[in-house]
């Protein structure tokens, strides 16, 4: 049978040595007795030292003591398990678990940015505990922790670490769990490659950080954890952000936001200033001058009875009637000069044109009288200017 030596009792001069073997997977132990001469011969042949925590393979037969009601093993051979054998078994277990997909990257869960509470599994009075607590609270003061101090070496390490992880995983306030242990020999880190502990960590719903040993150590718990930290100090830096750096980042973001907002406001203000600088926006209450008005001239007033007969007859726009002679108003156009001879000639041409079917100058005539393709020449209107004052 194979087990781990948790107790060795060998008295000087005694012919019998007693040791207690413990199962590495289950919480079961059994007493083993061996003759001292056989034990010395085995140790001399193998050159190994037998002590507490060593893994051995014994060949023994069971012995039952009826008076005490106890069962023990009587060994006739014992052989320490070498490091090479242990590493070979760990490698075989690693291949089995990898084939099941426990080490796949898709199973890794991201760590929270700022956890509400951190669960810590560490050894009793261990330096790894101080490394995690001190460095984490230096980065984020006041960070709450839930600490479970357990055995991290020896026969009881697997069971205590497994129960601590399961208890912390059941707490709804804990957002991340850290399993920390300092460096040690390969035999000291064997509990963190136990199949039962590895499967319990894989079933954990809370993100798990493994900080076992140093950078060169790689137990199976590192492979199944959501994040592998090289040291306990590295785990403390990973689980919480740096408050000073976050403050600097917030200040920088605030300055960038203020600069962008100020630039946008300046651009919009410049656009408004350009619109307000246009001439039409300076005096929006004034009407634009009509194209026919002269600069400085007042509005033209139409004479009474303007164009009534022309509009009624449908012969084009109404003609402006001549105002009576009188004094010229200040600031306005004067009256037009009467020309009796011109009026008689214009009336004669209009009567003659109506008789011949030709259009007159005051409006269009019949469409049949027009010749296609030719435009009627319009004589320029006569203008008269008052002479003298």
C-alpha positions, 0 to 999 in steps of 0.5 A, a space after each residue: 500500500 502507498 501512503 504518506 508518513 505523518 508520524 514516525 516513532 523510533 526509540 534508540 535500542 528498540 527492536 521495533 519502529 512504528 509509523 503512521 501512514 495516511 491516505 493522500 486522497 481520503 482522511 484515513 490513516 493506519 498504524 504500521 510496525 516494522 522491525 528496526 533492522 529491516 528499516 535500517 537495511 532498507 534505508 542503507 540500500 536506497 540511501 533515502 531518509 525517512 521522515 514525516 511527510 515522505 511518501 512510501 510504499 510498504 509491503 505488509 500483512 494485516 494484524 488484528 489485536 483482539 484485546 484492543 480491537 485495533 487493526 494494524 499492518 506488519 511491514 517487512 519491506 518499505 520503499 520511499 517514493 522518489 521525486 521522479 515517480 511523483 512527477 510521473 504520476 502528476 504528469 499522468 494526472 495532468 493529461 487526464 484532466 486536460 483531456 476532460 477540458 478542465 484546463 481550457 481557456 474558455 473556462 477561465 472567468 475574468 477577475 472583477 475590476 474591484 471586488 467587494 470582498 476577497 477570500 484568502 486561503 493561506 497557511 497559519 502564521 504564513 508570510 504569504 498571508 502578510 504579502 497578500 494583505 499588505 500589498 493589496 491594501 497599499 493599492 486599495 486601502 480598506 479592502 475587506 478580506 475573509 481569511 481561512 488559515 489552513 494546513 498547506 503542507 502534510 497529510 491534512 493539507 488537501 482536505 483543509 484547503 478543499 473545505 476552505 475553498 468550498 466555504 468561500 465559494 458559498 459566500 455571496 459577498 466574496 468576488 474572488 478567492 486567492 489560494 496562496 502559499 510560499 515556495 518549497 520543495 516539490 514534495 511540499 507542493 504535492 497537495 496542490 496537485 491532488 486530484 480532489 483539490 483540483 476538481 474542487 477548484 474547477 467546480 468553484 463558481 467564484 473566480 480563483 487565483 492561484 499563488 503557489 510557490 515561485 515562478 518555476 513551480 507549477 502545480 496542477 492548481 495553477 492550470 485549473 485556476 482562472 488566473 495564475 500569479 507567480 507569487 502571493 505579491 503578484 496576486 495582490 497586485 492583480 486582484 485590485 487596481 491601484 488607487 493612485 493610478 486610477 485617480 490620475 487617470 480620472 483627472 486626465 480624462 476630466 481634463 480631456 473632456 473639458 478641453 473637447 467641450 471648450 473647443 466645441 463651444 468656441 467653434 459654435 460661438 465663432 459660427 454664431 458670430 459669423 452669422 450675426 456679422 452679415 449685413 442682413 442680420 445687422 438691420 433685420 427690421 428694415 425692408 430691402 429697397 425695391 429695384 426701381 427705386 432711386 437712392 434717396 427717393 421716397 416711395 412713389 405714390 400712384 395717382 388716383 384712377 390709375 389704369 382702370 380702363 386698361 385693366 378692364 379691357 384686358 389690354 395689359 398693364 394699366 397706364 399711369 395717368 398724368 397728374 395735374 400741373 402744380 408745384 413740385 413736392 420737396 423730396 419727390 418726383 415732379 409732375 409729367 409735362 402735358 403734350 397735346 400733339 403727342 396725345 393726338 398722334 397716339 390716339 390716331 395710331 391706336 384707332 388706325 391699328 384697331 381698324 387694320 387689326 394691328 396691336 397698339 403700344 398699350 397692350 397686345 392685340 389679336 393673336 392672329 395679327 401677330 406673325 410667327 417668328 418675329 418679335 414686335 419692336 417696342 419703341 422706347 417710352 418717351 420721357 420728359 424733363 422739367 426745365 427750370 426750377 
